[in-house]
Amino acid sequence: MLAAAVALAFDMTSVLALMYPGRERVEIVALDGTTYVYACKPGPAGEPPREQAEKAQAAFEENLDKFAEVFVGEMMQDVTEGAPTLSTALDMNRRTNSWAGSMTNHLEKEYGCALLG
């Protein structure tokens, strides 16, 4: 059974890369050791895709840190105020999805990169 599950597993980043033909697949290792994969095109002045991915990753990490600060602060406020758990969870899910969507758009417009995983 385990062998069947392993056989069905695949790298989702390869599938997502098919949505961005002509872009270079770039792996960036973050400060915490996590590897992020981007599909990038050259920058407006001809910057190589790797450089664009590095810029995109820096922007992603900075924005993620800011989002996390606000997210945790608001979650703690909800806990302190005794807000219903389901309500808090749904609100946080909505906010996370909204942030992810806006971040995706920003990385694409500003750096020509799509975060694949």
SEMAR-497835 format. One line per field, with one value per residue (C-alpha): residue number from 1; x, y, z. Coordinates in pm, whole numbers, plus 50000, padded with zeros to 5 digits. Last residue first. Example, Ala and Ser with C-alpha at 12.3 -4.5 7.8 and 13.67 -1.06 7.14 Angstrom:
residues 2
num c(2 | 1)
u c(51367 | 51230)
v c(49894 | 49550)
w c(50714 | 50780)
This chain:
residues 117
num c(117 | 116 | 115 | 114 | 113 | 112 | 111 | 110 | 109 | 108 | 107 | 106 | 105 | 104 | 103 | 102 | 101 | 100 | 99 | 98 | 97 | 96 | 95 | 94 | 93 | 92 | 91 | 90 | 89 | 88 | 87 | 86 | 85 | 84 | 83 | 82 | 81 | 80 | 79 | 78 | 77 | 76 | 75 | 74 | 73 | 72 | 71 | 70 | 69 | 68 | 67 | 66 | 65 | 64 | 63 | 62 | 61 | 60 | 59 | 58 | 57 | 56 | 55 | 54 | 53 | 52 | 51 | 50 | 49 | 48 | 47 | 46 | 45 | 44 | 43 | 42 | 41 | 40 | 39 | 38 | 37 | 36 | 35 | 34 | 33 | 32 | 31 | 30 | 29 | 28 | 27 | 26 | 25 | 24 | 23 | 22 | 21 | 20 | 19 | 18 | 17 | 16 | 15 | 14 | 13 | 12 | 11 | 10 | 9 | 8 | 7 | 6 | 5 | 4 | 3 | 2 | 1)
u c(50637 | 50565 | 50614 | 50562 | 50822 | 50816 | 50966 | 50720 | 50408 | 50441 | 50569 | 50292 | 50015 | 50123 | 50148 | 49794 | 49660 | 49853 | 49731 | 49368 | 49402 | 49556 | 49285 | 49007 | 49167 | 49212 | 48847 | 48733 | 48952 | 48837 | 48471 | 48521 | 48696 | 48424 | 48576 | 48675 | 48819 | 49164 | 49149 | 49041 | 49323 | 49571 | 49455 | 49486 | 49843 | 49936 | 49809 | 49962 | 50306 | 50266 | 50177 | 50485 | 50711 | 50549 | 50603 | 50974 | 51009 | 50821 | 51014 | 51346 | 51221 | 51114 | 51454 | 51631 | 51395 | 51469 | 51842 | 51796 | 51588 | 51877 | 51843 | 51771 | 51669 | 51301 | 51390 | 51433 | 51148 | 51091 | 50934 | 51007 | 51088 | 51133 | 51371 | 51337 | 51668 | 51553 | 51747 | 51565 | 51705 | 51611 | 51539 | 51491 | 51286 | 51342 | 51043 | 50959 | 50641 | 50472 | 50175 | 50404 | 50596 | 50291 | 50325 | 50695 | 50626 | 50379 | 50663 | 50501 | 50349 | 50151 | 50438 | 50486 | 50121 | 50141 | 50456 | 50281 | 50000)
v c(52616 | 52765 | 53135 | 53313 | 53567 | 53867 | 54083 | 54365 | 54242 | 53871 | 53915 | 54170 | 53951 | 53652 | 53872 | 54001 | 53648 | 53521 | 53814 | 53750 | 53380 | 53455 | 53707 | 53465 | 53187 | 53425 | 53524 | 53162 | 53063 | 53359 | 53284 | 52916 | 52997 | 53234 | 53563 | 53557 | 53908 | 53781 | 53509 | 53759 | 53994 | 53708 | 53633 | 53999 | 54018 | 53687 | 53800 | 54149 | 54010 | 53731 | 53979 | 54189 | 53883 | 53758 | 54095 | 54092 | 53727 | 53778 | 54094 | 53917 | 53616 | 53833 | 54005 | 53668 | 53541 | 53844 | 53784 | 53418 | 53522 | 53727 | 54106 | 54220 | 54575 | 54479 | 54165 | 53820 | 53573 | 53379 | 53051 | 53036 | 52754 | 52813 | 52609 | 52647 | 52679 | 52949 | 53216 | 53120 | 52886 | 52999 | 52758 | 52901 | 52754 | 52973 | 53098 | 53013 | 52830 | 52940 | 52705 | 52405 | 52521 | 52432 | 52065 | 52064 | 52241 | 51965 | 51711 | 51374 | 51111 | 50831 | 50583 | 50667 | 50592 | 50264 | 50164 | 50240 | 50000)
w c(49624 | 49287 | 49364 | 49034 | 48932 | 48700 | 48976 | 49045 | 48866 | 48945 | 49300 | 49373 | 49229 | 49437 | 49747 | 49690 | 49660 | 49963 | 50174 | 50077 | 50152 | 50491 | 50571 | 50485 | 50689 | 50983 | 50967 | 50949 | 51244 | 51456 | 51387 | 51464 | 51792 | 51914 | 52037 | 52404 | 52407 | 52504 | 52239 | 51972 | 52077 | 52055 | 51701 | 51607 | 51733 | 51570 | 51230 | 51257 | 51333 | 51075 | 50801 | 50874 | 50869 | 50549 | 50380 | 50456 | 50353 | 50025 | 49935 | 49992 | 49794 | 49501 | 49493 | 49495 | 49224 | 49004 | 49046 | 48951 | 48646 | 48507 | 48499 | 48144 | 48231 | 48268 | 48465 | 48310 | 48360 | 48677 | 48789 | 49161 | 49402 | 49773 | 49987 | 50364 | 50549 | 50792 | 50599 | 50281 | 50015 | 49665 | 49381 | 49033 | 48747 | 48441 | 48252 | 47893 | 47986 | 48310 | 48365 | 48313 | 48620 | 48831 | 48737 | 48819 | 49149 | 49239 | 49261 | 49242 | 49469 | 49304 | 49325 | 49692 | 49764 | 49574 | 49762 | 50092 | 50000)
